[in-house]
């Protein structure tokens, strides 16, 4: 059914089946809609200037992060994305995050050297000695499959693909195994690059206070480097200096999906505490030629701003305008239709298009998600070349009712499930403009109860107080979410399935 609908609508496949940048890496560049601030943000990061990227969920922070990575790498910036935090403590975690940054940088850089071995000739003995230490401390053991996947994503600049020869020469069946994959270790990498250094009594002295003997594998003294903020930042600087001697012009760390880390339970206070330790390190954020871009839920900023110097690091606010939505989604439609369809051509009448734009509330993800529901309903009549009015009507209701409201409304207490009960209270009043009297009448409650509920709704940003009073001088609170407004206009009184 979907294949037939795609054919009739001129799509090579369903354009609305995926909602995240990670799922769309294959064609992300083709559908990316460039915000007005993007060129400035890209230039800032290229020049080593750290930035904060703030935005609501679903507004494209991850999409921008992935596009930045692509464009930064074209500009010869050694770029990594940090978006997994499973082993990181929830508070006082700067050392752990610095170790994670170095792990990602070192692993990516030595894979680059594996693919472009001639660049090793640009390094002197001290550089190679430092690189050997970095590999011992930070290279992540990888299975053969993981190694090859990462290796395939590294740019080959000059040299031939010599890794297969090295791989076959060095690896033997006796090597340790993980499942069916061969473990690529720091020792193997160091050997393959010819970086195994003889034992000396002077190596790495700039990083340690007193060392009598350095072993060929990481010693307890060397391991202590991983517990020192000062030494970790110095190692990061040394690595950046080494990479600039070979191919790269700068280094960039892109942090993403912090607020989606499961252990933080979507609580803005926990998210703020998790990021505070590293974001308050002004020295780290101001390092030359090492830029850090931190993608954050905008709701976290008011808490972080008490300690984080947002005044020193320009913030980029991802906020779309209503008139951005059509050209943004047009990029996707053009890609999946081979430049034969536009967004406006998918609808019977303009009011359907306007309703879809309005309910998406200036969120690209919501717009795609809503269109996905409409698409599903349209499959019942797959002979159509447009989204028919009935499919649009049903799709809008389904989208508004199934929406993940819990993930969108901030919680400071971990009790944001109260949001659902608040929404159902609003829907039952059947009012877009609420007063205390409306709640008193609908629920047969006293003013004190109704006032408490309205205060909670304001806290969750479900409603806001109007500047003008009602006909009888009472306060009026207007519903903010267009999804909930749509449900009220359609007579829906609960998010639960009827």
C-alpha positions as CSV (number, residue, x, y, z in Angstrom):
1,X,0.0,0.0,0.0
2,X,2.7,2.4,0.9
3,X,4.6,1.6,-2.3
4,X,1.5,2.4,-4.4
5,X,0.9,5.6,-2.5
6,X,4.5,6.7,-3.0
7,X,4.3,6.0,-6.7
8,X,1.1,8.0,-7.1
9,X,2.4,10.9,-5.0
10,X,5.8,10.9,-6.9
11,X,7.9,9.8,-3.9
12,X,10.7,7.2,-4.2
13,X,9.9,6.2,-0.6
14,X,8.0,7.6,2.4
15,X,9.5,11.0,3.2
16,X,8.0,11.0,6.7
17,X,9.1,7.7,8.2
18,X,12.1,9.1,10.0
19,X,12.2,12.0,12.5
20,X,15.9,12.3,13.6
21,X,19.1,13.4,12.0
22,X,20.8,10.2,13.1
23,X,18.4,8.1,11.0
24,X,18.9,10.4,8.0
25,X,22.7,10.6,7.8
26,X,22.7,9.1,4.3
27,X,20.8,12.1,2.8
28,X,21.0,14.6,5.6
29,X,23.0,17.2,3.5
30,X,20.4,17.1,0.8
31,X,17.5,17.9,3.1
32,X,19.2,20.3,5.5
33,X,17.6,23.7,5.6
34,X,20.3,26.3,6.6
35,X,19.2,28.7,9.4
36,X,20.3,32.3,9.0
37,X,22.9,32.0,11.8
38,X,24.5,28.8,10.4
39,X,27.4,30.4,8.4
40,X,28.5,32.5,11.4
41,X,28.3,29.5,13.8
42,X,30.4,27.5,11.4
43,X,33.1,30.2,11.0
44,X,33.2,30.7,14.8
45,X,33.9,27.0,15.4
46,X,36.5,26.8,12.6
47,X,38.4,29.7,14.2
48,X,38.4,27.9,17.6
49,X,35.6,29.9,19.3
50,X,33.4,28.0,21.6
51,X,29.6,28.4,21.3
52,X,26.4,27.4,23.1
53,X,23.6,26.1,20.8
54,X,20.2,26.5,22.6
55,X,16.8,25.3,21.4
56,X,13.6,23.6,22.2
57,X,13.3,19.9,21.6
58,X,12.5,19.0,18.1
59,X,13.8,22.2,16.7
60,X,16.8,20.6,14.9
61,X,19.8,20.9,17.3
62,X,21.0,17.4,16.4
63,X,20.5,18.2,12.7
64,X,22.7,21.3,13.0
65,X,25.3,19.3,15.0
66,X,25.6,16.7,12.2
67,X,25.8,19.3,9.5
68,X,28.4,21.2,11.4
69,X,30.5,18.0,11.6
70,X,30.3,17.5,7.9
71,X,31.2,21.1,7.0
72,X,33.9,21.4,9.7
73,X,35.6,18.3,8.4
74,X,35.6,19.7,4.9
75,X,37.4,22.7,6.4
76,X,40.1,20.4,7.9
77,X,38.9,20.6,11.5
78,X,39.3,17.4,13.5
79,X,35.7,17.1,14.7
80,X,34.1,14.7,17.1
81,X,30.5,14.4,18.4
82,X,30.0,13.5,22.1
83,X,26.4,12.2,22.5
84,X,26.8,9.1,24.7
85,X,27.2,9.6,28.5
86,X,26.6,6.1,29.9
87,X,29.8,6.0,32.0
88,X,29.7,9.6,33.1
89,X,28.9,10.7,36.7
90,X,25.8,12.9,37.1
91,X,27.8,15.6,39.0
92,X,31.5,16.7,39.3
93,X,32.3,15.0,36.0
94,X,34.8,17.3,34.3
95,X,37.6,14.8,34.5
96,X,35.4,12.0,33.1
97,X,34.3,14.3,30.2
98,X,37.8,15.4,29.5
99,X,38.9,11.7,29.3
100,X,35.9,11.0,27.0
101,X,37.0,13.9,24.7
102,X,40.5,12.7,24.5
103,X,39.4,9.1,23.9
104,X,37.3,10.3,20.9
105,X,40.0,12.6,19.5
106,X,42.9,10.2,19.9
107,X,40.9,7.3,18.4
108,X,39.8,9.3,15.4
109,X,43.2,10.9,14.8
110,X,45.1,7.6,14.9
111,X,42.6,6.1,12.4
112,X,43.3,9.1,10.2
113,X,47.1,8.4,10.5
114,X,46.3,4.7,9.7
115,X,44.7,5.9,6.5
116,X,47.3,8.6,5.7
117,X,50.5,7.2,7.1
118,X,52.7,9.6,5.2
119,X,51.7,12.4,7.6
120,X,53.7,10.7,10.3
121,X,56.8,12.0,8.6
122,X,55.8,15.5,9.6
123,X,56.1,14.6,13.3
124,X,59.4,14.8,15.2
125,X,60.6,12.4,17.9
126,X,59.0,14.3,20.7
127,X,55.6,14.4,18.9
128,X,55.7,10.7,18.3
129,X,56.6,10.0,21.9
130,X,53.7,12.1,23.0
131,X,51.4,10.4,20.5
132,X,52.5,7.0,21.8
133,X,51.5,8.1,25.3
134,X,48.2,9.4,24.1
135,X,47.5,6.1,22.3
136,X,48.3,4.1,25.4
137,X,46.1,6.2,27.6
138,X,43.2,7.0,25.4
139,X,42.8,4.8,22.3
140,X,39.5,2.9,22.6
141,X,39.7,-0.8,21.9
142,X,37.6,-1.6,18.9
143,X,36.3,-4.8,17.3
144,X,37.3,-5.4,13.7
145,X,33.9,-4.3,12.6
146,X,33.9,-1.1,14.7
147,X,37.4,-0.3,13.4
148,X,36.5,-0.7,9.8
149,X,33.3,1.3,10.2
150,X,35.2,4.2,11.7
151,X,38.0,3.8,9.3
152,X,35.7,4.0,6.3
153,X,34.4,7.4,7.6
154,X,37.9,8.9,7.7
155,X,39.0,11.0,4.8
156,X,41.9,9.6,2.8
157,X,44.0,12.6,1.8
158,X,47.1,11.3,0.0
159,X,48.2,7.9,0.7
160,X,47.1,4.5,-0.6
161,X,44.9,2.2,1.5
162,X,47.7,0.4,3.2
163,X,45.7,-0.7,6.3
164,X,44.6,-4.0,4.7
165,X,48.3,-5.0,4.3
166,X,49.1,-3.9,7.9
167,X,46.0,-5.6,9.2
168,X,46.9,-8.9,7.5
169,X,50.5,-8.7,8.5
170,X,50.1,-8.0,12.2
171,X,46.8,-9.7,13.1
172,X,47.0,-13.4,13.8
173,X,44.3,-15.8,14.9
174,X,45.8,-15.7,18.4
175,X,44.7,-12.1,18.9
176,X,42.0,-11.6,21.5
177,X,38.4,-11.8,20.3
178,X,35.2,-10.0,21.2
179,X,32.4,-12.2,19.9
180,X,33.4,-12.7,16.3
181,X,35.4,-9.5,16.0
182,X,39.1,-9.0,16.5
183,X,40.0,-6.5,19.1
184,X,42.0,-3.6,17.8
185,X,44.1,-2.4,20.8
186,X,46.3,0.5,21.6
187,X,49.3,-1.8,21.4
188,X,48.4,-3.0,17.9
189,X,47.9,0.6,16.7
190,X,51.1,1.8,18.3
191,X,53.0,-1.1,16.7
192,X,51.4,-0.5,13.3
193,X,52.4,3.1,13.3
194,X,55.9,2.4,14.5
195,X,55.4,4.4,17.7
196,X,56.7,1.9,20.3
197,X,59.4,3.9,22.1
198,X,62.4,2.5,23.9
199,X,62.4,2.8,27.7
200,X,63.9,6.1,28.8
201,X,64.1,8.1,32.0
202,X,63.1,11.4,30.4
203,X,60.0,10.7,28.5
204,X,56.8,12.7,29.3
205,X,58.5,14.7,32.0
206,X,56.5,17.8,31.1
207,X,53.4,16.0,32.3
208,X,54.7,14.4,35.5
209,X,56.5,15.8,38.5
210,X,58.8,12.8,39.3
211,X,59.3,9.7,37.2
212,X,62.2,7.3,37.5
213,X,61.3,4.8,34.8
214,X,58.8,4.7,31.9
215,X,57.5,1.3,30.8
216,X,56.5,0.6,27.2
217,X,52.9,0.2,28.4
218,X,51.1,2.8,30.4
219,X,52.5,2.9,33.9
220,X,50.7,3.8,37.1
221,X,52.4,7.2,36.9
222,X,51.1,7.7,33.4
223,X,47.6,6.5,34.4
224,X,47.6,9.3,37.0
225,X,47.5,11.8,34.1
226,X,43.9,10.7,33.5
227,X,42.9,12.0,37.0
228,X,44.3,15.5,36.7
229,X,42.3,18.3,35.1
230,X,45.5,20.3,34.5
231,X,47.3,17.4,32.8
232,X,44.3,16.4,30.7
233,X,43.9,19.9,29.4
234,X,47.6,20.0,28.6
235,X,47.4,16.7,26.8
236,X,44.4,18.0,24.8
237,X,46.5,21.0,23.8
238,X,49.5,18.8,22.9
239,X,47.3,16.6,20.8
240,X,45.9,19.6,19.0
241,X,49.4,20.9,18.3
242,X,50.4,17.5,16.8
243,X,47.3,17.3,14.6
244,X,48.0,20.8,13.2
245,X,51.5,19.6,12.2
246,X,50.0,17.0,9.9
247,X,46.7,17.8,8.2
248,X,44.2,19.5,10.5
249,X,43.8,23.2,11.1
250,X,41.8,23.1,14.4
251,X,39.9,20.8,16.7
252,X,36.2,20.9,17.5
253,X,34.1,19.1,20.1
254,X,30.3,19.0,19.5
255,X,28.3,18.0,22.5
256,X,24.7,16.8,21.8
257,X,21.8,15.0,23.4
258,X,22.8,15.8,27.0
259,X,19.1,16.4,27.9
260,X,18.2,12.9,26.5
261,X,20.7,11.1,28.8
262,X,18.3,8.6,30.5
263,X,19.9,8.9,33.9
264,X,18.9,12.6,34.0
265,X,15.1,11.8,33.8
266,X,14.5,14.9,31.7
267,X,14.8,17.0,34.9
268,X,16.2,20.4,34.1
269,X,18.0,20.7,37.5
270,X,19.8,17.4,37.0
271,X,20.7,18.4,33.4
272,X,22.1,21.7,34.7
273,X,24.2,20.0,37.4
274,X,25.4,17.4,34.9
275,X,26.8,20.1,32.5
276,X,27.8,22.7,35.1
277,X,31.2,21.3,35.9
278,X,32.6,21.5,32.4
279,X,30.7,24.6,31.3
280,X,32.1,26.7,34.1
281,X,35.6,25.9,33.0
282,X,36.3,29.2,31.2
283,X,39.9,28.2,30.6
284,X,38.9,25.1,28.7
285,X,36.3,26.9,26.6
286,X,38.8,29.6,25.7
287,X,41.6,27.3,24.5
288,X,43.1,28.4,21.2
289,X,42.1,26.3,18.1
290,X,40.0,23.9,20.2
291,X,36.3,24.9,20.0
292,X,33.5,23.4,22.0
293,X,29.9,23.6,20.9
294,X,27.4,22.6,23.5
295,X,23.9,21.8,22.3
296,X,21.4,22.3,25.2
297,X,17.7,22.4,25.8
298,X,16.9,26.1,26.1
299,X,14.9,25.4,29.3
300,X,18.2,24.7,31.1
301,X,19.7,28.1,30.5
302,X,18.0,30.0,33.3
303,X,19.5,27.6,35.9
304,X,22.9,27.4,34.3
305,X,23.2,31.2,33.8
306,X,23.6,31.5,37.6
307,X,27.1,30.0,37.2
308,X,27.9,29.6,33.5
309,X,29.4,32.7,31.7
310,X,26.9,32.9,28.8
311,X,28.1,36.6,28.4
312,X,31.6,35.3,27.4
313,X,30.5,32.7,24.9
314,X,27.9,33.8,22.3
315,X,24.8,31.6,22.4
316,X,23.0,30.6,19.3
317,X,19.2,30.4,19.8
318,X,17.5,27.9,17.5
319,X,14.1,29.4,17.1
320,X,12.2,29.1,13.8
321,X,9.6,31.4,12.4
322,X,6.3,30.2,11.1
323,X,7.3,31.2,7.5
324,X,10.4,28.9,7.8
325,X,8.4,25.8,7.9
326,X,7.3,25.5,4.3
327,X,10.7,26.1,2.7
328,X,12.2,23.8,5.3
329,X,9.9,20.9,4.5
330,X,10.2,21.7,0.8
331,X,13.8,20.5,0.9
332,X,12.6,17.1,2.1
333,X,9.8,16.9,-0.4
334,X,12.0,17.9,-3.3
335,X,14.6,15.2,-2.3
336,X,12.1,12.4,-2.1
337,X,10.2,13.3,-5.2
338,X,13.2,13.9,-7.4
339,X,12.4,17.7,-7.6
340,X,8.9,17.0,-8.9
341,X,6.7,18.0,-5.9
342,X,6.5,20.8,-3.5
343,X,4.9,20.9,0.0
344,X,2.0,23.0,-1.1
345,X,1.2,20.5,-4.0
346,X,0.5,17.7,-1.5
347,X,-2.8,19.2,-0.3
348,X,-6.3,19.6,-1.7
349,X,-6.7,23.1,-0.2
350,X,-4.5,25.7,1.5
351,X,-6.4,25.5,4.8
352,X,-5.2,22.0,5.3
353,X,-1.6,23.1,4.7
354,X,-2.1,26.1,7.1
355,X,-3.5,23.8,9.8
356,X,-0.5,21.4,9.5
357,X,1.9,24.3,9.8
358,X,0.1,25.8,12.7
359,X,-0.1,22.6,14.8
360,X,3.6,21.9,14.3
361,X,4.3,25.0,16.4
362,X,7.5,26.0,14.5
363,X,9.1,22.6,15.2
364,X,10.6,20.7,12.2
365,X,10.4,17.4,14.0
366,X,6.7,18.0,14.9
367,X,6.0,18.9,11.3
368,X,7.5,15.7,10.0
369,X,5.8,13.7,12.7
370,X,2.4,15.2,11.9
371,X,2.8,14.5,8.2
372,X,3.7,10.9,9.1
373,X,0.3,10.5,10.7
374,X,-1.5,12.1,7.7
375,X,0.5,9.8,5.4
376,X,-0.6,6.7,7.4
377,X,-4.3,7.6,7.0
378,X,-3.9,8.3,3.3
379,X,-2.7,4.8,2.7
380,X,-6.4,3.7,3.0
381,X,-6.8,5.4,-0.4
382,X,-3.5,4.8,-2.0
383,X,-4.8,5.8,-5.5
384,X,-4.6,9.5,-4.5
385,X,-1.8,11.8,-5.6
386,X,-2.5,14.2,-2.7
387,X,-3.3,14.2,1.0
388,X,-7.1,14.3,1.0
389,X,-9.0,16.4,3.5
390,X,-10.3,13.4,5.6
391,X,-6.8,12.0,6.0
392,X,-5.5,15.4,7.1
393,X,-8.3,15.8,9.6
394,X,-7.7,12.4,11.2
395,X,-3.9,12.8,11.1
396,X,-4.1,16.1,12.9
397,X,-6.2,14.6,15.8
398,X,-4.0,11.5,16.1
399,X,-0.8,13.6,16.2
400,X,-2.2,15.9,18.9
401,X,-3.5,13.1,21.0
402,X,-0.4,10.7,20.8
403,X,2.1,13.5,21.2
404,X,4.9,12.9,23.7
405,X,4.0,15.9,26.0
406,X,6.1,14.4,28.9
407,X,9.3,14.9,27.0
408,X,8.5,18.5,25.9
409,X,7.6,20.1,29.2
410,X,10.4,20.8,31.7
411,X,10.4,19.3,35.1
412,X,12.4,20.4,38.1
413,X,11.1,17.7,40.4
414,X,10.9,14.6,38.2
415,X,7.1,14.7,38.4
416,X,6.3,16.1,35.0
417,X,3.7,13.3,34.6
418,X,1.5,15.9,36.2
419,X,1.5,17.6,32.8
420,X,-0.9,15.0,31.4
421,X,-3.4,15.5,34.2
422,X,-3.1,19.3,33.7
423,X,-3.7,18.9,30.0
424,X,-6.8,16.7,30.6
425,X,-8.1,19.3,33.0
426,X,-7.8,22.0,30.3
427,X,-9.4,19.8,27.6
428,X,-12.4,19.1,29.7
429,X,-13.1,22.8,30.2
430,X,-13.4,23.0,26.4
431,X,-11.9,26.6,26.7
432,X,-8.9,28.1,25.0
433,X,-9.2,31.1,27.3
434,X,-9.5,29.9,30.9
435,X,-10.6,31.6,34.1
436,X,-10.8,30.4,37.7
437,X,-14.6,30.4,37.3
438,X,-14.3,28.0,34.3
439,X,-12.4,25.5,36.5
440,X,-14.8,26.0,39.4
441,X,-17.8,25.3,37.2
442,X,-16.4,22.4,35.3
443,X,-15.1,20.5,38.3
444,X,-17.4,21.8,41.0
445,X,-14.4,23.0,43.0
446,X,-13.6,25.9,45.2
447,X,-11.5,28.9,44.0
448,X,-8.5,27.8,46.0
449,X,-8.3,24.5,44.1
450,X,-8.7,26.2,40.7
451,X,-6.1,28.8,41.5
452,X,-3.6,26.1,42.4
453,X,-4.2,24.3,39.1
454,X,-3.8,27.4,37.1
455,X,-0.5,28.2,38.8
456,X,0.7,24.7,38.0
457,X,-0.3,25.2,34.3
458,X,1.6,28.5,34.2
459,X,4.7,26.8,35.7
460,X,4.5,24.1,33.0
461,X,4.0,26.8,30.3
462,X,0.7,25.3,29.3
463,X,-1.0,28.6,29.7
464,X,0.0,32.2,30.2
465,X,-1.8,35.1,31.9
466,X,-3.4,37.6,29.5
467,X,-2.5,41.3,29.9
468,X,-6.2,42.1,29.7
469,X,-8.8,41.1,32.3
470,X,-12.1,39.4,31.5
471,X,-15.5,40.9,31.2
472,X,-16.0,40.8,35.0
473,X,-12.5,41.9,35.9
474,X,-11.2,38.3,36.4
475,X,-7.8,37.1,35.3
476,X,-7.8,35.2,32.0
477,X,-5.2,32.5,31.1
478,X,-4.7,31.6,27.4
479,X,-3.7,28.2,26.2
480,X,-0.3,28.2,24.5
481,X,0.0,24.8,22.7
482,X,-1.6,24.8,19.2
483,X,-2.0,21.0,19.5
484,X,-4.2,21.4,22.5
485,X,-6.1,24.3,20.9
486,X,-6.8,22.0,17.9
487,X,-8.1,19.2,20.2
488,X,-10.5,21.6,21.9
489,X,-11.8,22.9,18.6
490,X,-12.4,19.3,17.6
491,X,-14.3,18.5,20.8
492,X,-11.6,16.2,22.2
493,X,-11.8,16.2,26.0
494,X,-9.0,13.8,27.0
495,X,-5.7,12.6,25.6
496,X,-6.7,9.0,26.4
497,X,-8.2,6.9,23.6
498,X,-11.9,7.1,23.6
